[in-house]
Amino acid sequence: MMAESQSGYNVETIRNLFPILNRKVKGRDLIYFDNAATAQKPIQVIEALTHYYSHYNANIHRGLHTLADEATAAFEATRHSIQHFIGAAVPEEIIFTKGTTESINLVASAWGNTHLQKGDEIIISSLEHHANIVPWQMVAEARGAQLRVIPIDDNGVLDMEAFQNMLNEKTRFVSIVHASNALGVINPVEDIITLAHKFDALVLVDAAQSSVHLELDVQQLDCDFLVFSGHKIYGPTGTGILYGKKALLEMLPPYQGGGEMIKEVTFEKTTYNELPFKFEAGTPNIADFIALKPAVDFIQDIGKKNIHAHEDALLRYATEKLETIDGLHIRGNVANKVSVVSFTIDDIHPQDLAILLDNQGIAVRTGHHCAQPLMKRLGIVGTTRASFAAYNTFEEIDIFAQALNKSIKMLK
Amino acid sequence: MQETRSIAAIEQELTEDFAMFETWEEKYEYLIDLGRKLPMLDASFKTDDYKIKGCQSSVWIHSYHKDGLVYFEGDSDAMIVKGLVSLMIQVLSGQKPADIVQAPLSVIENTGLSSHLAQTRSNGLRAMIKQMKLDASVYGASSPQ
């Protein structure tokens, strides 16, 4: 056992906001270490959902009644909240989607299908999630463009020299993950953006993993697009964000046609609505986006820096504990990473570990983490991944380490 | 030749074996041990042709037909799943094709192992059973009794 190390950071107060942390799994207190897949939700988020449906459920933007006004105001308040969360210049640069995956698909489709020419090059990295590989493969194939991949070393660190050599006048787009979902390794996106812009290439930052841990300022970063998901920042599922520079978003054609995204429709011609509505066809996920605001407030009330410091202390504590286990190899064991510890153990299949840990009330993720090319590059079938959030504790890591040792003993 | 015990009788016996263990640890240790004791599958059968792809682990099943009965051999790269392979082989190997196809197979649910082990698609158990039944139905069709 170890006392909380962060002065003023009261993990018990935070835990009390999360009803799910009271539940038992297999007769034991739940230890939730699958935060990189999705974070649990504080009570404010859960209450915002029920409050919306109980008090002002209405379709937004066009209704001329009180409920529609209230729902529209709450929905748009989330857009402002997200704008400030990532330092965007104006709220219309924030487009709401289903999730990170849809945000990437929107850009790949709307930009790629109108701007890519035969022979053009798109650059991604070996660390990408399938969601930042497949949409680019699809559009590259359709447009005759080429996908190039920045290599990594055995620890998952990008080969920046190779990236610099890869950039040329044919490079049109760089789509890069900020923090690897499988390993936690943080990429030097600032440098990548600066270098890519020298060749007039646009840059999309996949912030699905980083948005909850790292301070983001899109204007300072100067990224052209940035994408992430609400459910990984303690918000509801089905809430995705696409940030894009206003001039770029204005230039792009709509992604889907329908209601909400139009200005005027005749059978001869339709004119499109202004930003952000041009990209938000149909009735959006009103309730979940309204409930995303208290999630952002939760993070900002505690302070991202304070949460990050707590998570970083957990990460270092867990890393130290795991490194003492015989035959255990931490994958992506670098200093600069988010609170993800991904590992393999000699002669033990990750799936066996996950089953035995679950029997001890511990939720971790195992497998290829939707990053099969990365697993292939590292020469492994998958890893076991423990990822920590604001509400996790050092005691939980102690119990996890004990449970892990017990599982290994059972399997060896 | 030893008389073939019915699928239901073997399942009953295995269920009783598991019932002797009180804790989840003992049940899993027994399952893992069953996996360890599973005779090695010849490398020539550990190919994609014999592979049943689960989400996370791989299972290989090889079957053959002899004297009107179907025999199974198998392997997995994960220990617990290998235990499940061993269990299913104990239950289904050496049975008549029609009996295999028709077996309701309740043993995994009755062992008291965690319920997700019996349900989850990721361990490929369902796909494994489906493949074993499919093999049996092919043998059954090729040699009607």
Interface residues (C-beta under 8 A of the other chain):
Chain A: K26 I348 H349 P350 Q351 D352 I355 L356 D358 N359 T366 G367 V381 G382 K406 M410 L411
Chain B: W24 E25 Y28 E29 I32 C55 Q56 S57 D77 A78 M79 I80 V81 S114 H116 L117 S122 N123
